[in-house]
């Protein structure tokens, strides 16, 4: 049985994406380390953390390449990735609200290594 507190922490990990700045990475990381013994919360926090870290790394790479003018062509790709992460974060939060697990697309290999 999944409790309301478990659901709330899992939702918070996913919706931290809306915080912007480094908060969108720090929040799921803190939730993961505080509740790593709870499989439901840990899985949701790990999924959110890897998805949001992937976006952060992609943004940093595009930002660096933009300094060289190469990355300017990648900005639409980054915008698309951000949109996908936004909608999948909301979907993941809804799954957590229902007490279900959610796995972000395309990042399972990274999640399993963590």
Beta strands, then each sheet from edge to edge (+ up, - down):
end
